[in-house]
Amino acid sequence: MSKIRPLFNPCFTVSTPDGRDGIRIRQLEIADHRQAILDAWKRSSTPSRTYNTNHGRERGRMSFDVELPAKDALVAVVRQQVEALASEYNYRGRNISLVSNQILLYFEGPGCPVHCDDQDPADQDYGLGTVMFNWANQLVALLYLSTEGRDFEGGKLHFPNANLHIDAVAGKLVTFPGHFKYKHGVTPIQSGARSLLQTTWRFDL
């Protein structure tokens, strides 16, 4: 049986009784990258780095990491927003670093199982089978590059603890802590192509 060792981060002060208070949603103006993403996927379709998750459930052939020339510019836009949100998470003045970034393309399929992003295997430090939850020094920022009802059907981002489902609109940025109170998943994609930029960020403690 796996052992779980939560490492509480006192810098995080947002009250999260139901995993909703730390979710931030902003609408940004971005260029239309839909066709460029599909064209890039046709040239080289590679399963994403999160194709097999640490949560033990394979996503299936519906999550692809697309190399888009404009990705760096999109990441820079997201970084500005994350930095602006730092004070709301009590991170003002702390150094920020980019942990990962992927442009994900989901086709018709099972979506993504409910999980939390701030899971780090800690076998070497804490013993075999241990998972370390770092609580809140990680923020997740998802930037939608497609719109539900236009580009795809289904595929809603949902937070079970908060009983919250979020509609996808191109340019919508959803930011939330990576710890277990923010477990989330994606409902099945019924048709079309769902695309987004997934980024994760860490703040120095």
N, C-alpha and C positions, 0 to 999 in steps of 0.2 A: 504494500500500500504506500502511495506517495505521501511524503511529509510536506507540509506547507508552512513556511516561515514568513509571515508578513513583516516587512521592515517599514515601520511607520515614518512618514516624512512630516516633521512638524511645520515645514514651510507651507504646506497645503492647508488652507483654512476654509475653503468653501464647504458649507454643510451639504452632505450628500445622503440624506436618509433613504432616498429611493433611487439614487443614481441619476438624478435629473438636473440638480442645481448647477453642476459644472459643465453642462452642455451649452455651447455657444454656437449660434447660427448667424451667418452674415451672407449677404448677397453681393457678389462682386461682378464687375464688368470684365469679361474675358473674350478673347477671339474664339471663333468657331473652329475647333480642331477635329470635329467628328470624322470627316473624310480622310484627313491626314492620318488619323489613328487607324482607321480600317485599312488604308493603303499600306501603312507600315506593318500591320499584322499580316497582310497577305505576303509581304516580302519575307518576313521572318516571324513565325509564331512559336514562342517559347513559353512553357508553363512558368508562372510567376514564382518568385522565391518563396512565397507563402502558399504555394500549390499544396504542399504537405505541411500542415500546421503542427505546432507543438501541442495542439489540443487533441491530437490522436485521430482526427477524422479527415480523410482526403476530400478535397473540394470537388474533384472530378475535372474533366476537360472543359472548364468554363472560366478559368482565371488565367489571363495571359499578361506578361510584362511586355509592354510595347515601347520600343525605343523611338521617341519622338524628338526631332531637333528642337522643338520649342519647350521641352521639359524643363530645362534649367531656368528659363524665364518664368515659367509657372511656379517653380519651387521658390524663386525669389519673391514672387508676389505673396505666396503663402507665408513665407518667413516674416515679411513685414506685418502681416496680420497677427501671427503668433506672437511676435515681439510686442505688438500693441495690446494684446490680451494678457501679457505677463503679469501686470499688476492685479488683474482679477483673480489670478491664481496665486497671488502673493510671491511672484517671482521677479518683481521689479529689481533691476540692477544685477541680476544673475546672468552669467554667460549661458548662451544657448548654442546647442550643436545639433546638426541634422544627423539622425540615426539611419534613416532609410527613406527611399522615395521610389515609387513605382507607378507607372501608368498602367492601370489594370483594365482589362477588357473582358467583360462577362457576356457569354452568349446564353441561349436557352439552356437551362439546367437547374440544379438543386439550390443555387445560391451559395450561402456560406453559413456554416453552423455557428451557433452562439458561442462566443469566446471573449476573453479579455486579452488585450495586447501586451500588457506589461508582465509577461511571464518569461523568466529567465531560468534555464536549467542551472542548477547550482550544485551538481554532484560533487565536484572537486572540493568545494568549501564546506558543504554541509552534509554530505553523504549521498549514497546512491538513491535515486528516486525523488530527491528533494527539488521542489520548485520554489524560487524566490520571487515574491511579489514586492516590487520596489515602491508600491503605492502610487506616488504622484509626481515623481521627478520625470515622468514621461508624459508628453501630450501627443495626441493623435489629431491630425488635421486632414480631412477628406475634402477635396475640391471636385465637385461634379463637373464633368465635361459633356454630359448628355442629359436629356430630359425625359422623364417618365411620361408615357402617353404619346410622345413624338418619336423617340428613338427606340423605346423598348416598353414592354409591359411587365408588371411585377417588379421584383428586385428592390423592395423597400428596405432601407436601413431601419432596424428596430432595436430598441433597448428594452428588454423584458422587465427589468427591475423598475423602470420608470413608466411602463405601459405606454411607450412612445414609438410611433412610426413616423419616419421622415420621408416626404416626397422628394424625389430627385429633380432638380432644376439646374441646368447648366449655369455655372458660376456660383452656385451655393457652396459655402464653406462651412463644414461642421467640425467643431473642435471639442475635444473632451479628454479627460485624463485616461490613462491606460489601465488603471487598476480595476479590481474585480467588481466594484460597484457600477462600473460602466461596461458590463458584459453586453455584447451586441452581436448582431448577425444580419444576414441579407436573406430576404424571402426569395423563393424560387423565381427565376427569370422565365417568364412565359413565352416571350418572343423578342426579337430584336437584339440590339447590342448596347449594353450598359458600360459606360467608360467613366473613369475618375482617376485623379491623381491622389495617391495615398502617401502621406508623409508622417514620420514620427520624429519627435524632437525631445531632447533632454536639456534640463536646466541644471547647472552646477548647484550643489548643496552648500 
